[in-house]
Amino acid sequence: MKKIALSVAALALSAAGAFAADLPSRKGPPVLPPPPPPPLMWTGFYAGLNAGYGFGTNSNTQSVAIGFEPYANYIVSSELYTAVSTLGAGGALSGVGANSNQNGFIGGGQVGYNYQWGQSFVIGIEADIQGAGIRGTSRTVGVGADSVTDFLPDGTMRSTAGGGTNINAGVDWLGTVRGRLGYLFTPTMLVYATGGLTYGGVYANVNNYAVATSGQFYGDTLTTSGAWTHTFVGGGDKSQTLVGWNVGGGLEWMFMPNWSLKAEAIYWKMGNMNVPTVAFAAAPKSYEAAFSWVDMSPAAAVGATRVNYQGVIARAGVNYHFNWFAPAPVVASY
């Protein structure tokens, strides 16, 4: 009897366990950690290439020159008189200016470093250098008259001049060192402002020409048998490295891991370069007047041409990002 009771009890306990196993569970879903933030993909060094076009914005040129007639020997009544006349002669005798319209293609490379600050901001520094085919020409014209008038026994020697200057100028190479401050519209799209130092190699070639006419006057009447002329031809060349500043902005898109495309526009200004010029004129033929003869010397015109260098470069480029210091993405483990 006792054995039968124990068997019934064991069977009841087994049935109760099976019934409990079939009841629905009240256990909640597992708690997962929050997803990791995206990696700071912009932090690190980068290098790349660029190409674009340079537009001149105010490549103004100014030329001024003064011609010197070293001596003029006059014999009047068997007495010798030597006069020195200063002529306004040369490129833009009245200082008239012109724009040299310096435009052309550029291309080169850049290196830089970015630091991504949080998920939205990028700061960095970039240096670039490129060859430039930025070229322009201009022409100035002007007139001049005596700045010194020498009184002779029978009148006054006067001179007038007219001429012009042809100027070829441009930029052979151009570089910048700039800071950058950007905002990430998306993790892969950066818009930035930039500004800093501009440096470059510039040149100018100046050709002067002018004709100065001289004569001996009494009052407003030419007292000799005629006037004589000096024809000035010459100029000057100069190359120089100039330093200035720049400001601009652009967009950069990380289109695949470690690679980005950028487009930017930068205004730059490097100031002026002064080009000394010298133009020479051969001596006119001596001639005999009614009461005197005149023996003119060779002459020279010295001056300077100032060329301004500034413009805008619009360019596109590609960069490879090394990401040496970028943290690796966080991978959850369980």
C-alpha positions in Angstrom: 0.0 0.0 0.0 2.8 2.3 0.9 4.5 1.7 -2.5 1.3 2.6 -4.3 1.1 5.9 -2.4 4.7 6.9 -3.3 4.1 6.1 -6.9 1.0 8.3 -7.1 2.9 11.2 -5.4 5.8 11.0 -7.8 3.5 10.9 -10.8 1.7 14.0 -9.5 4.9 16.0 -9.1 6.1 15.1 -12.6 2.8 16.3 -14.1 3.0 19.6 -12.1 6.5 20.2 -13.5 5.4 19.6 -17.0 2.5 21.9 -16.7 4.7 24.7 -15.3 7.0 24.4 -18.3 4.1 24.9 -20.6 3.1 28.2 -18.9 4.1 31.5 -20.8 7.4 33.2 -19.7 7.5 36.7 -18.1 11.2 37.3 -18.9 11.8 40.7 -20.8 14.0 41.2 -23.9 17.8 41.5 -23.4 19.2 45.0 -22.8 21.6 46.0 -25.6 24.3 48.8 -25.3 23.7 52.0 -27.3 25.2 52.0 -30.8 28.7 53.5 -31.0 29.2 56.9 -32.5 30.5 57.0 -36.1 34.4 57.1 -36.3 36.1 60.5 -36.5 37.1 59.8 -40.2 38.5 63.4 -40.9 41.3 63.4 -38.3 44.7 62.9 -39.8 47.2 63.9 -42.5 46.3 64.1 -46.2 47.9 64.9 -49.5 46.5 65.5 -53.0 46.5 67.3 -56.3 44.6 70.3 -57.6 43.9 72.2 -60.9 42.0 75.3 -61.8 42.0 78.8 -63.3 43.2 82.2 -62.1 41.2 85.4 -62.7 42.8 88.8 -62.4 40.7 91.3 -60.4 42.7 94.5 -60.4 46.1 94.0 -62.2 46.6 97.8 -62.5 49.8 99.2 -64.1 51.2 102.7 -63.8 54.2 104.0 -65.7 56.0 107.3 -65.5 59.3 108.4 -67.1 61.4 111.5 -67.4 63.8 112.0 -70.4 67.1 113.8 -70.1 68.8 115.7 -72.9 72.4 116.0 -71.5 73.5 119.0 -73.5 72.8 121.2 -76.4 75.6 123.4 -77.7 74.6 126.7 -79.2 77.0 129.1 -80.9 75.6 132.6 -81.0 77.7 135.5 -82.2 80.9 133.4 -81.8 80.1 132.5 -78.2 79.4 129.0 -76.9 76.4 128.3 -74.7 75.6 124.9 -73.2 72.0 124.2 -72.1 70.5 121.2 -70.3 66.8 120.4 -70.8 64.7 117.9 -68.8 62.1 116.3 -71.0 58.9 114.5 -70.0 59.6 111.4 -72.1 58.8 107.6 -71.7 56.0 105.2 -71.2 53.0 106.8 -69.6 54.4 110.3 -69.3 51.2 111.6 -67.6 51.0 108.5 -65.3 48.0 107.0 -67.1 47.1 103.5 -65.8 45.8 100.4 -67.4 44.6 96.9 -66.4 46.9 94.0 -67.6 44.1 91.4 -67.3 46.2 88.6 -65.8 44.4 85.3 -66.3 45.4 81.6 -66.8 45.5 78.0 -65.7 47.1 76.7 -62.5 47.9 73.2 -61.2 49.8 71.6 -58.4 49.6 69.8 -55.1 48.7 70.2 -51.4 49.3 68.7 -48.0 47.5 69.2 -44.8 46.3 68.0 -41.4 42.7 67.9 -40.1 41.5 67.5 -36.5 37.8 66.5 -36.1 36.3 68.2 -33.1 33.3 66.2 -32.0 30.9 65.0 -34.7 30.3 68.4 -36.4 33.5 70.5 -36.7 36.9 70.1 -38.4 39.9 72.4 -38.0 43.2 72.1 -39.8 46.0 73.7 -41.8 46.9 73.2 -45.5 49.8 74.3 -47.7 49.8 74.1 -51.5 52.0 75.2 -54.4 51.3 75.2 -58.1 52.7 76.3 -61.4 50.8 79.1 -63.0 50.2 80.3 -66.5 48.6 83.6 -65.4 49.5 86.2 -68.0 48.3 89.7 -69.0 49.3 92.6 -71.3 48.5 96.3 -71.1 49.5 99.6 -72.7 49.7 103.1 -71.4 50.2 106.4 -73.2 51.0 109.9 -72.2 52.5 113.3 -73.0 55.1 115.5 -71.3 56.7 118.9 -71.5 59.8 120.7 -70.1 60.2 120.5 -66.4 63.2 122.8 -66.8 63.5 125.6 -69.3 66.9 127.1 -70.0 67.1 130.7 -71.1 69.5 131.4 -74.0 70.7 134.8 -75.2 68.2 134.9 -78.0 65.3 132.8 -76.6 64.2 129.8 -74.7 64.8 126.1 -75.5 61.6 124.1 -75.1 60.8 120.4 -75.5 57.6 118.3 -75.6 57.3 114.5 -75.8 54.7 111.9 -76.4 55.0 108.1 -76.0 53.7 104.9 -74.5 54.6 101.7 -72.7 53.7 98.1 -73.5 53.7 95.8 -70.4 53.6 92.0 -70.3 53.2 90.7 -66.7 52.1 87.6 -64.9 52.6 84.9 -62.2 54.9 81.9 -62.8 54.0 80.0 -59.6 51.8 80.5 -56.6 51.5 79.0 -53.2 49.4 79.4 -50.0 49.6 78.4 -46.3 46.1 78.5 -44.9 44.1 77.6 -41.8 40.8 75.9 -42.3 37.6 75.8 -40.2 34.8 73.5 -41.3 31.3 72.2 -40.4 30.1 68.7 -41.3 26.6 68.9 -42.8 26.8 65.1 -42.9 29.6 62.8 -41.7 31.1 62.9 -45.2 30.3 66.4 -46.4 32.5 69.3 -45.1 31.9 73.0 -45.8 34.8 75.3 -44.7 36.3 78.8 -44.6 40.0 79.3 -45.2 42.6 82.1 -45.1 46.2 82.8 -44.6 49.5 83.6 -46.4 50.0 83.8 -50.2 53.4 83.8 -51.9 54.4 83.6 -55.5 56.9 84.4 -58.3 55.9 87.3 -60.6 57.5 89.0 -63.5 57.0 92.0 -65.8 58.5 93.0 -69.1 58.3 96.7 -70.0 58.9 98.3 -73.4 59.1 102.1 -73.6 58.9 104.3 -76.7 58.6 108.1 -77.0 59.4 111.0 -79.4 60.6 114.3 -77.9 60.7 117.4 -80.1 62.9 120.4 -79.1 63.4 123.9 -80.4 64.7 127.3 -79.6 61.9 129.9 -79.1 61.7 133.6 -78.7 58.4 134.0 -77.0 56.1 131.7 -79.0 58.2 131.9 -82.2 60.7 129.2 -83.2 63.9 131.2 -83.7 66.1 128.6 -85.3 65.6 127.1 -88.8 63.7 124.2 -87.4 63.1 121.8 -84.6 65.0 118.5 -83.8 63.7 115.3 -82.4 64.9 112.5 -80.1 63.3 109.1 -80.5 63.4 107.1 -77.2 63.4 103.2 -77.2 64.1 101.0 -74.3 62.4 99.5 -71.2 63.2 97.0 -68.4 62.6 93.5 -67.1 62.1 92.2 -63.5 61.2 89.1 -61.6 60.5 88.9 -57.9 58.9 86.8 -55.2 56.0 88.6 -53.5 54.2 87.7 -50.3 50.6 88.7 -49.4 47.4 87.2 -48.0 44.3 85.3 -49.1 40.8 84.4 -47.9 38.2 82.0 -49.4 36.0 78.9 -48.8 35.0 75.5 -50.3 33.4 72.1 -50.0 35.0 68.7 -49.5 33.3 65.3 -49.9 34.6 62.0 -48.5 33.2 59.9 -51.3 34.9 56.7 -50.1 37.1 55.6 -47.2 40.3 57.7 -47.2 39.4 59.6 -50.4 37.8 63.0 -50.8 37.0 65.5 -53.6 37.1 69.3 -53.0 36.1 72.5 -54.8 37.2 76.0 -53.6 37.6 79.6 -54.5 40.3 81.8 -53.0 40.9 85.5 -53.3 44.6 86.4 -53.1 46.6 89.7 -53.1 50.4 90.1 -53.3 50.7 93.8 -53.8 52.9 95.7 -56.3 56.2 95.3 -58.1 58.2 98.3 -59.4 60.2 97.8 -62.7 62.9 100.3 -63.4 63.1 101.4 -67.1 65.7 103.1 -69.2 65.1 104.3 -72.8 67.8 105.8 -75.1 67.7 108.2 -78.0 70.4 108.8 -80.5 71.7 112.4 -81.1 69.9 114.3 -83.9 72.0 115.6 -86.8 73.6 119.0 -86.2 72.3 121.8 -88.3 73.1 125.5 -88.9 70.5 128.1 -88.3 70.4 131.7 -89.5 72.3 133.0 -86.5 73.5 129.8 -84.7 74.2 126.1 -85.1 73.1 123.4 -82.7 74.9 120.2 -81.8 72.6 117.9 -79.8 73.8 115.0 -77.6 72.3 111.5 -77.2 69.5 111.4 -74.6 68.0 109.0 -72.2 64.7 108.5 -70.4 64.6 106.9 -67.0 61.5 105.9 -65.1 59.5 103.1 -63.4 56.5 100.9 -64.1 54.4 99.6 -61.2 52.4 96.4 -61.7 49.7 95.1 -59.3 49.2 91.4 -58.6 45.9 90.1 -57.2 43.1 87.8 -58.3 40.8 84.8 -57.6 41.7 81.2 -58.1 38.9 78.6 -58.6 40.0 75.0 -58.5 39.1 71.4 -57.8 41.2 68.7 -56.1 41.4 65.2 -54.8 42.9 64.2 -51.4 44.0 60.9 -49.9 43.5 60.8 -46.1 46.0 58.7 -44.1 43.9 58.7 -40.9 46.9 57.8 -38.8 45.4 59.1 -35.7 41.7 58.3 -36.3 40.2 56.0 -33.7 38.9 52.6 -34.9 35.2 52.0 -34.8 33.8 50.5 -31.6 32.5 46.9 -32.0 30.1 45.6 -29.4 30.7 42.3 -27.8 28.5 40.1 -25.7 
